[in-house]
Amino acid sequence: MQILVNGVEQDLPAGANVLMLLKQLDIAPERIAIEINLTVIDRAAYHDRIFCEGDKVEIISFIGGGEDAN
């Protein structure tokens, strides 16, 4: 099955869930947010959310930093 992840086609086995995709991409789930077909997926649902052919996925990473408030 093919899905689109951040604009790049990815092949996944039928029945793959969000956690399987993250493992395939070597991405830790703790510091990211996942959007599938314009809907943000709750981290607790990563195991239950099964992909469908043609799903559009955006993976957003959180980056620390910024200006010191002092």
C-alpha atoms as one frame of an Amber mdcrd trajectory, in Angstrom:
protein
   0.000   0.000   0.000   1.229   3.513  -0.686   0.716   6.611   1.422   2.160
  10.105   1.122   4.359  11.214   4.045   5.442  14.862   4.057   5.061  14.830
   0.271   7.063  11.613  -0.295   5.503   8.280  -1.257   6.065   5.494   1.270
   5.272   1.802   0.882   3.648   0.093   3.865   2.215  -3.386   4.336  -1.563
  -3.686   4.490  -2.792  -3.184   8.044   0.116  -0.909   9.036  -0.526   1.545
  11.851   1.129   4.835  12.830   3.658   3.159  15.133   4.774   0.862  12.298
   5.335   3.870  10.032   7.373   5.655  12.700   9.498   2.537  13.233  10.054
   2.214   9.468  11.165   5.864   9.337  13.229   5.534  12.555  11.302   8.342
  14.255  10.650   8.378  18.016   6.980   9.178  18.698   7.644  11.313  21.782
   8.611  14.573  20.047   6.359  14.639  17.005   2.764  15.238  15.999   1.002
  13.267  13.270  -1.682  14.582  10.964  -3.511  12.193   8.642  -5.794  13.628
   5.968  -5.861  16.988   7.817  -6.794  15.426  11.193  -4.335  15.460  14.106
  -4.016  11.990  15.628  -3.879  11.618  19.407  -0.666   9.871  20.492  -2.722
   7.310  22.429  -4.349   6.258  19.123  -1.108   5.608  17.193  -1.454   1.846
  17.681  -5.111   1.814  16.598  -4.930   4.124  13.563  -4.538   1.868  10.514
  -3.532   3.476   7.232  -5.595   3.317   4.060  -4.258   3.447   0.512  -3.508
   7.054  -0.445  -3.591   8.550   3.065  -1.786  11.893   3.286   0.407  12.098
   6.382   2.286  15.052   7.834   4.849  14.427  10.562   5.738  17.545  12.511
   8.816  17.603  14.771   9.070  19.772  17.851  12.349  21.645  18.193  13.521
  23.282  21.403  15.333  26.557  21.537  14.513  30.155  21.088  15.489  33.354
  22.770  16.395  33.382  26.460  13.626  35.105  28.465  16.089  36.748  30.903
